[in-house]
Amino acid sequence: MPIQTPSVTERFTAAPVPKRLAVLGSTGSIGRQTLDIVRHRPEKFRAVVLSTNTRWELLARQAAEFLPDYAVVADERFAEPLRRALAHLPVKVLSGSGELARVTAGCDADTVVNALVGFAGLPPTVAALEAGKTLALANKESLVVAGEYVMELARRKGVEVVPIDSEHSAILQCLTGESSPVRKIILTASGGPFRRLPAGELENVTVEQALAHPKWEMGAKITIDSATMLNKGFEVIEARWLFGLGASQIEVAVHPQAVVHSLVEFADGALKAQLGTPDMHLPIQYALTYPERWELPSDEEFSLTRCGELFFEEPDTEKFPALGIAFNVLESGGDRGCVLNAANEEAVQAFLAGRIRFTDIARVITHCLDRIPYGELPDMETARECNALARRTAADYIAGLQGR
Ligand code: MG
């Protein structure tokens, strides 16, 4: 007789209560909103790990409120002040970025919320999956850099990767309850702050202008990625790995109202979409309660009749070359996503520091993809080497741009 595997619903209901969460990047935008959800339902969730890169004071306040088993600060310089601040509490303080992957694997969380930014999110992603923990993933770079490796690892370990990214959450919500083949998915994009700016003026936009996202409040790095539209390119790659689709099955539609969070088209031509106000609490909570739905801590009412006109248009890949680059990277596979991500991280940092122009970001990426020969990405060691090489290549090129 075949063994009956429990359904997702049964597994969720049978899980010990409260669900134990490792919240990696708890002081960032996604991390803070995750803790809103924990605060709202202490009987359902307990945060057992909290972490920050540098914001140790906020981490200390969070740790005093949520009393996790571990508080981790990646930047060693802040280990001592954090330790002093938490000396009177039963919270173990760890420091260093290597500790984060170790504690992710070793803690007794059943779900890891990975809200880290950039390549730094990959080692904890791998550690969580290796340890058999459910991964609620906001760190899309994990899948951009090593999507094939990460999803194969999840499959081998029988672990779920549940997206927090709003578009991918929308797609998961559309797919839930369906078993028929998907024809394609349509990722919606707000278009960022420069949607209506003439292409010729992009060269001279300021950091401040690029950071003023019209719809979503997010961290600096992802906000710049949204302005170049590389964020959408990353999301195309993320969708490819999360949902096992080909590049030709993924479309992008610019939808400035940000009401429709994404769509799925099925074999019969039916389109399903998920709509709502742009509030990340929903996709975060859905990743934690999937496939159930619970009331949100902040229940902002959504009114369809007050949305006004909704429209959808094709993205301008000439004005925003990063989106086209991401599609090419997806087709090429191997280590191209790792090079793309590393070059972008360096370029965005340089742009935020006022060292290069906005339009240089795509130039840095193109330079690195051209300069570094294609390779496979069979393991994490190769990913680390490729990441380091691409960062050096980008840094050299940026230094040259500054001498213009
Ligand atoms: Mg998104």
Residues whose N, C-alpha, C, O or C-beta is under 5 A from the ligand:
A	BS01	MG	D165 S166 E167
